[in-house]
Amino acid sequence: MKVLFVTPPIGAWATHGNHKAPNQYYAQLAAYVRDKELASVQVLDCRAFDMNYDQMLEAVKRLLPDVVVLGETLHSTGGLAVIWHFNETAKLIKKDLPQTRIVVGGLWYSALAVETLRQESAIDFVLVGEGELTLEDLLKNLKERTRDWKDIPGLASRDGRGAPQLGPHRPLIKDLNVLPLPAYDLFPMSHYVGHT
């Protein structure tokens, strides 16, 4: 299974300069997926490479991921306004690669999980809260199909009729030692500027 973490071409987050930073949410999730050997992982940071949407789609189609993860982190992208870009990216990828599962997560998506699934038909799943353990369960279930989606804690999905459903609450990870260090080796670190 191939998992691709995509940062859309969202531009810089500040009006006072060109600030670009790696998506720390992706770095943490990708490290966890790789450490657990759940899938092969790649990162496509369109903002870092100044790619437009057409270039992004060509790159995604070349990589042919089974799962695309999209997730916004407030401190590195500037707030709720960028969600449009993540939703648009989901639509564009789903249109060209309809079999690819689109997973979203992060602060804003966690707060609006059910609303996201109601409004965005291209999005298949929402990771609510901390995403590592939920993404692990999701990827295992995509392979094995042993659980009903509604039984996975921390996961928002759709039922057989397409209606949003929310799994049980997933508690916070108490032992942070279960988490590997973020996978910054997957990111084009030399392309990030102006971020302290």
C-alpha positions in Angstrom: 0.0 0.0 0.0 1.2 3.5 -0.9 0.3 6.5 1.3 1.0 10.0 0.0 0.9 13.1 2.2 0.1 16.1 0.0 0.4 19.8 0.8 -1.5 21.8 -1.8 -0.1 24.9 -3.6 -1.4 27.2 -0.8 1.2 30.0 -1.0 2.9 31.5 2.0 1.1 32.0 5.3 2.2 35.5 6.2 1.8 38.9 4.5 5.3 40.0 5.7 7.4 37.5 3.8 7.7 34.2 2.1 7.4 31.7 5.0 7.3 28.0 4.3 7.6 25.2 6.7 7.2 21.4 6.6 3.8 20.1 7.7 4.5 18.7 11.1 1.3 16.8 11.2 2.5 14.9 8.1 6.0 14.4 9.5 4.5 12.7 12.6 2.0 10.6 10.8 4.4 9.5 8.1 7.0 8.5 10.7 4.4 6.4 12.6 3.1 4.7 9.4 6.7 3.9 8.3 7.8 2.8 11.8 4.9 0.3 12.0 5.5 -0.8 8.4 1.9 -0.2 7.5 2.6 1.2 4.1 5.2 3.0 2.0 5.1 6.7 2.6 5.9 9.7 0.5 5.4 13.5 0.9 4.5 15.9 -1.9 4.9 19.5 -0.7 3.6 21.6 -3.6 4.1 24.8 -1.6 7.8 24.1 -1.0 8.3 23.6 -4.8 6.0 26.4 -5.9 3.9 23.9 -7.9 0.5 24.8 -9.3 -2.5 22.5 -9.3 -1.8 21.0 -12.7 1.8 20.1 -11.7 0.5 18.7 -8.4 -2.0 16.4 -10.2 0.6 15.2 -12.6 2.9 14.3 -9.7 0.1 12.5 -7.8 -0.8 10.6 -10.9 2.8 9.5 -11.4 3.0 8.3 -7.8 -0.4 6.5 -8.0 -1.1 6.4 -4.2 -3.7 4.1 -2.6 -4.3 6.7 0.1 -3.8 10.4 0.1 -3.6 12.2 3.4 -4.4 15.9 3.6 -4.2 17.8 6.8 -3.8 21.4 7.9 -1.8 22.6 10.9 -2.6 26.0 12.1 0.9 27.2 13.0 2.4 26.4 9.6 -0.4 27.4 7.2 -2.2 30.3 9.0 -5.7 29.2 9.7 -9.0 28.0 8.4 -8.9 29.9 5.1 -6.5 27.3 3.6 -9.0 24.5 4.1 -10.4 25.4 0.7 -7.1 24.4 -0.9 -7.2 21.0 0.9 -10.8 20.4 -0.1 -10.1 21.4 -3.7 -7.1 19.1 -3.8 -9.3 16.2 -2.6 -11.8 16.9 -5.4 -9.1 17.1 -8.1 -7.3 13.9 -7.0 -10.6 12.0 -6.6 -11.7 13.1 -10.1 -8.5 11.7 -11.7 -7.9 8.8 -9.3 -11.4 7.7 -8.1 -10.1 4.5 -6.4 -7.6 6.5 -4.2 -8.9 6.9 -0.7 -8.8 10.5 0.6 -8.1 10.9 4.3 -8.1 14.3 6.1 -7.1 15.3 9.6 -5.7 18.1 11.8 -7.3 20.8 13.9 -10.0 22.1 11.6 -11.0 18.8 10.2 -11.3 17.3 13.7 -13.6 20.1 14.7 -15.7 19.7 11.6 -15.5 16.0 10.9 -19.2 15.3 10.2 -19.7 18.6 8.4 -16.7 17.8 6.2 -18.2 14.5 5.1 -21.6 16.1 4.5 -20.1 18.8 2.3 -17.1 17.2 0.6 -18.0 14.0 -1.3 -14.4 13.5 -2.4 -13.2 13.0 1.2 -13.6 9.4 2.4 -12.4 9.6 6.0 -11.6 12.1 8.7 -9.0 11.5 11.4 -10.4 13.1 14.6 -7.9 14.3 17.2 -4.5 12.7 17.3 -4.2 10.8 14.1 -1.5 8.2 14.5 -3.4 5.3 16.1 -6.6 6.0 14.0 -4.6 6.1 10.8 -3.0 2.8 11.8 -6.5 1.2 12.3 -7.7 2.7 9.0 -4.8 1.4 7.0 -5.1 -2.1 8.5 -8.8 -2.1 7.8 -8.3 -1.0 4.2 -6.2 -4.2 3.8 -8.1 -6.6 5.9 -11.7 -5.4 6.0 -12.3 -6.9 9.4 -14.1 -4.0 11.2 -17.0 -1.8 10.5 -15.7 1.8 9.9 -18.0 3.1 12.7 -16.2 0.9 15.2 -12.8 2.5 14.7 -12.2 5.1 17.5 -11.3 8.6 16.2 -12.5 7.9 12.7 -15.3 9.7 10.9 -16.6 7.8 7.8 -19.7 7.1 5.8 -22.2 4.4 6.3 -23.6 2.2 3.5 -26.1 5.0 2.5 -23.3 7.7 2.4 -24.4 9.3 5.7 -21.5 10.6 8.0 -20.8 8.4 11.0 -18.4 9.1 13.9 -16.6 6.3 15.6 -16.1 6.2 19.4 -13.9 8.8 21.1 -10.2 7.9 21.0 -8.3 9.0 24.1 -5.1 11.0 23.9 -1.8 9.0 23.6 -0.5 8.9 27.2 2.9 7.4 26.4 4.6 9.6 23.9 7.4 7.1 23.6 5.2 5.0 21.3 5.7 7.8 18.7 8.8 7.9 16.5 10.6 11.1 15.8 9.0 13.1 12.9 10.1 11.9 9.5 11.6 15.2 8.3 13.9 13.1 6.0 10.8 12.8 3.7 10.6 16.6 3.2 12.6 19.0 1.0 14.1 20.7 4.0 16.3 23.0 1.9 13.2 24.6 0.4 11.7 25.9 3.7 12.4 29.5 4.4 11.6 32.2 6.9 10.3 29.8 9.6 11.8 29.8 13.0 
